[in-house]
Amino acid sequence: MAEKIPLRAVPSLAEVAANPVLLRQLPVDILVGLRSETTGLTADIEAQLLLLAADGRRRPAESDHLILIEDAARLLATSVDSLHRRWRQLPFAFKDPIDGKIKFSANGIQKHIAERTGH
């Protein structure tokens, strides 16, 4: 059985990321706190990415990448069901003939958001 570490030695998020085995030694309340920190950080990062997209400070077109419908729905602040019904009307969406999945241009979504928000 793994030895419990003293509370004074609670690792930082960076330490846990570098050595995930540390998680096995932490009590539930510390694990919940770490999860809360990462959830908040993830939300902050997503919000900043959306702000940058709305400001038009996106990556150059040559670095465009494709995203799946779940991520596109999150970026567009809509439901997956709504995108399933209307993806054919969006110029930045297509059905990939290789795997049959609906895919979206990340730059296309950013441009769409910028056009609708006036940025």
N, C-alpha and C positions, 0 to 999 in steps of 0.2 A: 504494500500500500504506500502511496506517495506521501511524503512528509509534508504537513501543512506549513506554509511560510508565515512568518509573523506579519501582522497587519501593517506594521511600520515599513515593510518591504514590498508594498503593493507596486507592481510594475506599471510603467507608463504604457500608453497605447503603442508607442514606437517600440518599446521593449517586447510587448506581446506580439506585435507584427513580425519582429525579427526572430522571435522564439515562441511560437504558438503552444508549445508544450507547457509553458507557464500557466496556461488556462486550467490545466488539470489540478493545480495546487491552490486555486483560489476558491473562497467560499461563495455561495450563491449571491449574497448581497453585493459583493465586489463585481461579480460577473454581470449582474443586472446594471450596475453603475457604468461599467465599460460599454455594455450594449447601448445604454442611453446616450453616452458620449458619441459613439460611432453613428447612431441614428441621427442625432442632431447635426453632426459633421456632414453626413451624406446629404441631408436636406439643404444645408448651407451651400454645399458644392453644386447641387442641382440648381438651386436658385441663382447662383452666380453664373452658371452656364447659360441659363435662360436669359438672364439680363444681357450677357455678352451677345447672344444671338439676336436679341431684340435691338441692341445698339448697332448691329451690323458689323461687329468686330469678330467675324467668324474666320475659320481657317480658309486658306486659298482653295479654289475649286479643285485643283489637282489633288488635294488631300481629302476629297469627299469620301464618305464611307456609307455603307448601307446598314440600316437598322431594321429590326423586325417590328411587327405590328404592336407588340406590347410596349416597347420603348417609344415608338412613334406616338402612341396614344398618350403616354405620360407627358411627352414633350408638348403635345398639342392640347393638353388638358381636356381630353375627351375619353370616352370609353372605347375599349377594344371592339365591342359590338357595333358602335357607331362607325368606326373605321372600316370594319368588315363590310358594312352596308354601302359605304360611300368612297372607298379607295379608288375606284375607277374614275372618279371625277377629279382626282388630284393629279396634277402633272408630274409630281415627284414620287409617285407610287407605281409599282408594277408587280405582276406575278412572275416570279423567276421560273423559267421553263426547266431549269436544272432540278430544283427540289420542290417546285409547286408552291412555295411560300410567298406571301405578299411581303414586299420589301419597299423601303422608303429611303430616299436620298436624305442624308442628314443636312446637307447644305440646302436642299430644297425645302425642308421643313423650316430651317432658320430664315430663309428668304420669305417664305409664306408668313411666318410670324412677324417679321419686320414690315412687310407690306400692310398687314392688317393693323399693326399698332402705330403706323406712321413713322417708324424709325428707319 
